[in-house]
Amino acid sequence: MTSVDDRARYRANPSVLTALKSPRLLTREVLAGLVVGLALIPEAISFSVIAGVDPAVGLFSSFIMAIAISFLGGRPAMITAATGAVALVIAPVAPTYGMDYFIATVILAGVFQVLMAVLGVAKLMRFIPRSVMTGFVNALAIFVFSAQVPQLIGVPWLVYPLVALGILVMIFMPKITKLVPAPLVSVVIVTAVVLVFAINVPTVGDQGALPRSLPELFIPNVPFTWETFTIIAPYALGVALVGLMESLMTAKLVDEITDTHSRKTREAWAQGAANILSGIFGGMGGCAVIGQTMINVRSGARTRISTFFAGVFLFLLVVVFGDFVSTIPMAALVAVMIMISISAFDWHSIRPSTLKRMPKSETFVMIVTVVAVVLTHNLAVGVVAGVITASVLFVRRVAHVVSVTRTLSDDGAVATYVVDGALFFASSNDLTTMFEYADDPERVVIDLSKSHVWDASTVAALDAIETKYARHGATVELVGLNEASGAFHGRLTGQLGGEG
């Protein structure tokens, strides 16, 4: 049950209704959606190429998912569309098994995401450390920038001044006015220069043919058998995991930028439903698009209105105004993405003063995350690598925080050991080495009032200590166990079958 405080915490600010009543806010949302719609076109086409399908598949997927998730309840201001991460995972399906299996994989991936939402997988996001989040943001910025490099190699020299012009417009435009998104102004000015002076440079139309009709229902013609499931399930699960992880990380990033909260579980099932719809209409599926989301947020968008209009404008641009969109120079869009990558990078994290103050383990985790993404071109792999590294370093760190203090009674008849620290598999492994078995008297007291028993490894270690003392003719008394530790120890002691 959701409390009043929770409802207030997750309430969108501004709400869709508030934005609809305010001409200023509505204009900002609509214009942001237009910029995003433009920016989605070349990437949707290139992701289709990666996935081995027709460019129309990526474009259909992008505007279906953007429109669908704006109604299904995705994170406000976050853009969901076809993505490179999903394309890389699903790429082997179409060339190997055909388009029907490809679409079936997309639909099954959506089903998996809905199931993950029901199981509460999204709640695991709170276990991702800040250093991994920083690495994710920095890797993302590098990823977005590197994706623009192919557009700057082997091109006419005039592309470079056009990109520079676009960047300069975005730098100085906010100093003049913020009513119109700087990226939109940049695209318009660079396009106008190219058209007026008839400059021959690569355009959006060179990336692939734009669709000329509405998407149609696509029910995959595959046998509903276990064999089919075993073929598509591994790819579908990969798409579901990668898409969900990238989306939840992006949602968390938008939360921090906008100082708002979002429902991660709702985002998970909304994305699953959007992927199912994408597949039914012949799309390639996708997840949150970090670059376009940053464009949207930096343009001032804060509601799902911008997400909805991003989908609407994308549809209108490619189907109705395809001839005009085809003339937009790639230099204009490259300039936008370069500025987004520069603004997204956490420059504070690599300043010498920050690196000097920050624990080396935190910096190492960030570097591992970045390197993993750069090497694999997959944000999800980087996050997993970062979390695993952070977990290992954490375990190593806390394994050495347990201390054992020994005191003897005045008459030397009782040895008391005070154990201080959390006891679990990493720290309890060394616990048995901290006692003086041969030199202690016949009565030994182990005080656990400053510790907590977390797992069976600790119980086994305590049993081993008692066994070793028994060999020396001494008895052990455990005191100070808190209620939870006492119940846990009482249930398992003597039942683990090990000897010290």
C-alpha positions, -999 to +999 in steps of 0.1 A: +000+000+000+013+034-009+014+061+018+005+097+014+042+106+018+052+082-009+026+096-033+039+131-026+075+119-031+068+104-065+043+130-078+056+145-110+066+182-108+054+197-129+025+174-137+012+168-172-019+187-163+001+217-150+022+217-182-009+216-204-024+246-186+008+266-190+016+279-225+053+284-215+058+249-201+038+233-229+059+251-256+091+240-238+079+204-237+068+204-274+100+220-287+122+196-266+102+167-282+109+181-317+147+183-310+146+147-297+126+135-327+152+149-350+181+133-330+164+099-330+163+095-367+200+088-376+206+067-345+174+046-351+186+040-387+222+031-376+209+007-348+188-010-375+219-016-395+236-031-364+206-054-358+207-065-394+172-053-403+157-026-425+160+010-413+122+013-411+123-013-383+143+009-360+123+040-369+090+022-363+103+009-330+114+043-318+082+062-323+060+033-311+080+029-279+082+067-272+044+071-277+035+039-258+056+045-228+044+081-224+009+066-217+021+035-199+039+055-172+076+056-180+098+080-161+088+116-169+111+133-195+130+101-202+131+090-239+126+053-248+134+041-283+156+018-303+191+016-288+225+003-297+228-020-266+196-038-276+207-040-312+240-056-303+223-083-282+196-092-308+218-088-339+224-125-345+187-134-347+175-119-380+204-130-402+204-165-387+167-173-381+147-147-401+125-118-393+097-138-377+120-151-350+134-116-346+100-102-338+091-131-316+124-124-296+114-087-292+079-097-279+093-123-255+119-098-242+090-075-233+072-104-215+104-111-195+106-074-185+071-074-172+078-105-152+110-089-138+089-059-128+064-081-110+093-098-092+107-065-080+140-067-099+140-029-103+144-025-065+179-039-068+189-005-082+196+008-047+225-016-044+245+001-072+273+022-056+279+059-064+313+051-080+295+027-105+270+054-112+298+079-119+315+054-141+282+048-160+278+085-167+314+090-178+313+058-200+280+070-214+295+104-224+325+086-240+301+061-257+279+090-272+310+109-283+327+078-299+295+071-318+299+104-336+335+097-347+325+077-378+306+108-390+338+128-388+361+104-407+364+104-445+340+134-450+343+167-469+363+193-449+333+216-447+318+191-422+342+203-395+333+241-396+297+231-397+300+210-366+320+239-350+292+263-359+266+240-343+286+238-311+291+275-309+254+281-314+246+258-285+272+275-263+260+310-268+223+305-275+214+300-238+231+333-229+206+351-253+174+332-245+163+298-230+128+299-245+138+279-275+161+248-270+196+256-282+200+222-300+169+230-321+183+264-330+216+248-339+201+222-362+180+249-380+210+273-385+234+246-397+207+231-421+199+266-434+236+273-441+240+240-460+208+246-481+215+283-488+251+277-499+243+243-515+271+227-495+276+190-504+280+171-471+265+139-457+228+142-448+203+121-428+190+107-461+225+091-467+220+070-436+192+050-451+157+051-467+129+066-446+096+047-444+066+062-463+038+044-446+024+035-412+036+004-394+014-027-397+006-055-373+033-081-374+023-114-359+054-136-361+049-169-380+069-192-357+058-225-343+048-223-306+071-251-295+097-256-268+123-256-296+113-221-307+115-210-270+150-224-266+162-206-297+148-171-289+148-172-250+186-165-245+185-135-268+152-123-253+165-126-218+197-107-229+176-079-244+154-077-213+183-075-189+204-051-209+174-029-217+161-028-181+195-021-166+202+007-191+168+022-185+169+021-147+204+036-147+192+064-170+161+069-148+184+072-118+206+097-136+175+118-146+163+117-110+196+133-098+197+159-126+161+170-120+160+165-082+129+143-085+120+107-079+106+080-102+090+046-097+116+021-110+092-008-109+066+011-129+093+020-154+102-017-157+068-030-166+060+000-188+091-007-208+082-044-211+047-035-224+062-009-248+086-036-262+057-060-267+038-033-287+070-025-306+073-062-316+036-065-325+040-036-349+073-049-364+098-029-343+131-040-330+125-031-294+147-009-273+150+009-239+159+043-226+181+063-250+206+081-228+218+106-254+183+118-264+172+117-228+199+142-220+189+164-249+154+163-237+163+171-201+188+198-210+162+214-232+141+219-201+116+190-205+102+176-173+070+156-182+059+127-204+045+153-229+080+157-244+083+119-247+050+117-264+058+145-289+092+130-295+074+100-309+048+120-327+074+143-343+096+113-353+066+098-370+057+130-388+093+138-398+100+104-413+066+097-429+052+131-438+083+153-440+108+126-450+120+146-480+129+176-459+144+156-431+166+138-456+183+171-463+194+178-427+232+176-426+246+150-402+270+177-390+241+194-373+231+163-353+267+153-346+273+188-330+242+182-308+255+148-297+290+161-290+277+188-268+255+163-249+285+140-243+306+170-230+278+181-206+271+146-195+307+137-185+313+142-148+344+163-151+346+168-113+353+131-109+386+133-127+399+165-112+433+160-094+418+175-062+389+150-063+412+120-071+434+130-042+405+130-017+386+101-031+395+066-018+415+047-044+390+018-044+362+042-054+383+056-083+392+020-093+356+010-095+348+040-117+377+032-140+366-005-143+331+006-152+343+030-179+369+006-194+343-023-195+319-001-214+345+012-238+358-023-246+324-040-250+303-010-262+277-022-238+267+000-208+251-030-190+283-050-191+301-020-176+276-016-148+278-054-139+316-053-140+316-022-118+291-037-092+311-069-090+344-050-085+328-028-059+314-058-041+347-076-040+365-045-027+338-040-001+341-076+011+379-073+013+376-041+033+351-053+058+368-087+062+395-069+082+373-048+105+367-076+130+388-073+161+391-098+190+403-085+224+415-110+251+415-104+288+422-128+318+404-127+351+424-117+382+427-153+392+436-165+357+407-189+356+387-173+329+397-160+295+373-135+280+373-126+243+353-096+230+345-099+193+338-065+176+325-063+140+301-080+116+307-117+112+301-132+077+319-155+053+347-131+046+355-120+082+347-153+100+372-172+080+400-156+100+381-157+133+394-191+143+430-179+142+424-151+168+423-173+199+451-187+221+438-223+224+469-238+241+475-210+266+439-204+278+424-217+310+396-243+311+369-217+309+366-194+279+339-167+274+333-153+240+314-120+242+295-113+209+276-082+222+295-060+197+290-082+167+263-098+146+262-133+131+251-130+094+256-164+078+263-201+082+300-196+077+302-177+110+282-204+128+306-230+114+336-209+126+322-206+161+315-244+162+351-249+151+364-227+179+344-247+205+358-280+190+394-268+192+390-257+228+374-290+236+405-308+224+425-287+249+400-296+277+384-262+278+347-252+277+334-222+257+305-200+266+290-177+240+274-145+256+259-113+243+243-126+211+215-103+200+181-119+195+185-124+157+220-137+160+210-160+189+181-175+169+202-180+138+231-196+158+208-218+178+191-231+146+224-241+129+250-248+155+261-284+155+242-291+122+269-280+097+290-312+099+324-295+099+353-298+123+379-273+132 
